[in-house]
């Protein structure tokens, strides 16, 4: 019996994550700690991409694929089914031996995201759109917003001031979105540059779990576009989405 699309996404993301962990273990015996990180990133990216591309050719030979690690084929624009994958989301975190990186596998079909999986190999966890994860009850206290651990976007700092929210530095895009699904933060707010593969699988999982997902101005996230650049993203608990979008829209007041 053929695997469902969601089950296939989950298997591929999980197995690519296991492959990446093996690449990192093998690399640790070759280089001194802190050296060879560029080689490790490149080796991991290539290995995970080869695995995902090969499995998708075997399992879904008639489907198109958009991957961060392969040249973009314009033929995908006419495809009825497109797999959008990020073989290694968070290369820096992966190379540093951290846990906050991910593997993304999503399916766009009929004009929308219909299946997705986000593997968190460092946590031995894969979040999938079906069966959808159950989001834990919100913690008491200030709103917590996941942002880049090195360069929080200005829009997030603005929202934090408006809502007296707490910014929480987290690694990769997929791990940040997963933190909302897992109830560790209340929202993930990003601006300043992403591509379809950065958000497709996290958004598929987040929506299946009942979370809000949109552009930071509230407009829809569109996939399989001629230009895959999709620069900003809001993933949030639904009860907080309106307040977060309203805070984004508030004018930025200059300091006196």
C-alpha positions in Angstrom: 0.0 0.0 0.0 1.4 3.4 -1.0 2.4 5.7 1.9 0.2 8.7 2.5 1.9 12.0 1.6 2.1 13.0 5.3 3.5 9.7 6.3 6.1 9.9 3.5 7.0 13.5 4.5 7.5 12.3 8.1 9.6 9.3 7.1 11.8 11.3 4.7 12.4 14.1 7.2 13.2 11.7 10.0 15.6 9.6 8.0 17.3 12.6 6.6 17.8 13.8 10.1 19.3 10.5 11.2 21.6 10.7 8.2 22.7 14.2 9.2 23.4 13.0 12.8 25.6 10.3 11.4 27.5 12.8 9.2 28.1 14.9 12.2 29.3 12.0 14.3 31.7 10.8 11.5 33.0 14.4 11.1 33.7 14.8 14.8 36.3 12.0 14.6 38.2 13.7 11.8 38.5 17.4 12.9 39.4 19.1 16.1 36.4 20.8 17.8 35.6 24.1 16.2 37.4 23.3 12.9 36.1 22.2 9.5 32.6 23.7 10.1 32.2 24.8 6.4 33.1 21.3 5.2 30.6 19.8 7.7 27.8 22.2 6.6 28.4 21.4 2.9 28.7 17.7 3.5 25.5 17.6 5.5 23.6 19.7 3.0 24.7 17.5 0.1 24.0 14.2 1.8 20.5 15.2 3.0 19.6 16.6 -0.4 20.7 13.5 -2.3 18.7 11.3 0.1 15.5 13.4 -0.2 15.7 13.9 -3.9 16.4 10.2 -4.5 13.6 9.0 -2.3 11.1 11.5 -3.9 12.1 10.3 -7.3 11.4 6.7 -6.2 8.3 7.3 -4.2 6.6 10.1 -6.2 8.3 10.1 -9.6 5.6 12.3 -11.2 5.9 15.1 -8.6 8.1 18.2 -8.9 10.7 19.2 -6.2 11.9 22.6 -5.0 15.0 22.2 -2.8 17.3 24.8 -1.3 20.2 22.7 -2.5 19.3 22.2 -6.1 18.9 24.6 -9.1 15.3 25.8 -9.5 13.4 24.2 -12.4 10.7 26.5 -13.8 8.8 23.5 -14.9 7.6 23.2 -11.3 5.3 26.2 -11.9 3.0 24.0 -14.1 3.1 21.1 -11.7 0.0 20.0 -9.8 2.1 18.6 -6.9 5.4 20.1 -5.6 7.6 18.9 -2.8 9.3 21.8 -1.1 12.3 20.7 1.0 15.0 22.2 3.1 17.5 19.3 3.6 19.3 21.1 6.5 17.6 24.1 8.1 20.1 25.7 10.4 23.5 24.7 9.0 25.3 26.8 11.6 23.6 25.2 14.5 24.2 21.8 13.0 27.9 22.5 12.5 28.2 23.8 16.1 26.8 20.6 17.6 23.6 22.3 18.8 20.2 20.7 18.8 18.2 23.6 17.3 18.2 22.7 13.6 15.7 20.8 11.5 14.8 19.0 8.2 11.8 20.3 6.3 9.6 18.3 3.9 6.3 19.7 2.6 3.9 19.0 -0.2 2.1 21.8 -2.1 -0.9 20.6 -4.2 -4.0 22.1 -5.5 -2.8 25.6 -4.6 -2.0 25.0 -0.9 0.2 23.1 1.5 -1.4 19.7 2.1 1.2 17.8 4.0 4.4 18.5 5.9 6.9 17.3 8.4 9.6 19.0 10.5 12.2 16.7 11.9 14.1 17.9 15.0 16.9 15.3 15.0 18.7 16.7 18.0 15.5 16.1 20.0 14.7 12.7 18.3 11.3 14.2 17.4 9.4 14.7 14.1 6.3 17.0 13.9 3.9 16.1 11.1 0.7 17.5 9.7 -1.2 14.2 10.1 -1.7 13.2 12.8 -1.4 16.8 13.8 0.5 17.6 17.1 -1.5 18.9 20.0 -0.3 22.3 21.2 0.1 22.5 25.0 -1.9 25.0 27.0 -0.3 28.5 27.1 2.1 29.2 30.0 1.2 32.2 32.3 3.2 35.3 32.0 4.5 37.6 29.3 4.1 36.7 25.6 7.2 34.8 24.4 8.4 35.4 20.8 11.0 33.2 19.1 13.6 35.2 17.2 17.1 34.7 15.8 19.5 34.1 18.6 22.1 36.4 16.9 20.1 39.1 15.1 16.5 39.6 16.2 14.5 41.5 13.5 13.6 45.1 14.1 9.9 44.2 13.8 10.1 41.7 16.6 11.9 44.2 18.8 9.1 46.7 18.0 6.4 44.2 18.8 8.1 43.3 22.1 8.0 46.9 23.1 4.4 47.4 22.2 3.2 44.2 24.0 5.9 44.0 26.7 6.8 40.6 25.3 9.9 38.6 25.8 12.2 37.7 22.9 13.6 34.2 23.0 16.7 33.5 20.9 16.4 30.1 19.1 18.3 28.5 16.2 16.8 27.6 12.8 13.5 28.7 11.3 12.0 25.3 11.6 13.0 24.9 15.2 11.5 28.3 16.0 8.2 27.4 14.5 8.4 24.0 16.2 8.9 25.8 19.5 5.4 27.4 19.0 3.9 24.0 18.2 5.6 22.5 21.3 4.3 25.3 23.5 7.7 26.6 24.4 7.0 30.0 23.0 3.8 31.8 21.9 4.9 33.1 18.5 7.6 33.1 15.9 8.1 36.4 14.1 10.6 36.9 11.3 11.3 39.5 8.7 14.3 40.3 6.6 14.5 37.3 4.2 13.4 33.7 3.8 12.5 31.4 0.9 9.6 29.0 0.4 11.7 26.1 1.7 12.3 27.9 5.0 8.6 28.0 6.0 6.6 25.5 3.9 6.9 22.5 6.2 6.8 24.4 9.4 3.6 26.3 8.2 2.0 23.0 7.1 2.5 21.5 10.6 1.6 24.7 12.4 -1.7 25.1 10.5 -2.6 21.4 11.1 -2.0 22.0 14.8 -4.5 24.9 14.7 -2.0 27.8 14.9 -2.0 31.0 12.9 0.4 31.4 10.1 0.7 34.4 7.7 2.9 37.1 6.4 3.7 39.7 9.1 1.1 42.1 7.6 -1.5 39.3 7.9 -1.6 38.5 4.2 -1.5 34.8 3.0 1.7 32.8 2.5 1.9 31.8 -1.1 3.9 28.9 -2.4 5.1 27.6 -5.8 5.7 31.2 -7.0 8.1 32.1 -9.8 10.3 33.8 -7.3 10.6 31.6 -4.2 11.6 34.5 -2.0 9.1 34.7 0.9 10.7 37.2 3.2 8.6 37.3 6.4 6.5 35.0 8.6 4.3 35.0 11.7 3.4 31.7 13.4 1.4 32.2 16.6 -1.1 30.9 18.9 -4.5 31.8 17.4 -5.7 33.8 20.5 -2.6 36.1 20.2 -2.5 36.5 16.4 -4.7 39.7 16.2 -2.7 41.4 19.0 0.6 40.5 17.3 -0.5 41.7 13.9 -1.9 44.9 15.4 1.4 45.5 17.2 3.3 45.0 13.9 1.1 47.6 12.3 1.6 50.2 15.0 3.9 53.1 13.9 7.4 52.9 15.2 7.9 55.9 17.5 11.4 57.4 17.4 13.2 58.0 20.6 13.2 61.5 22.0 
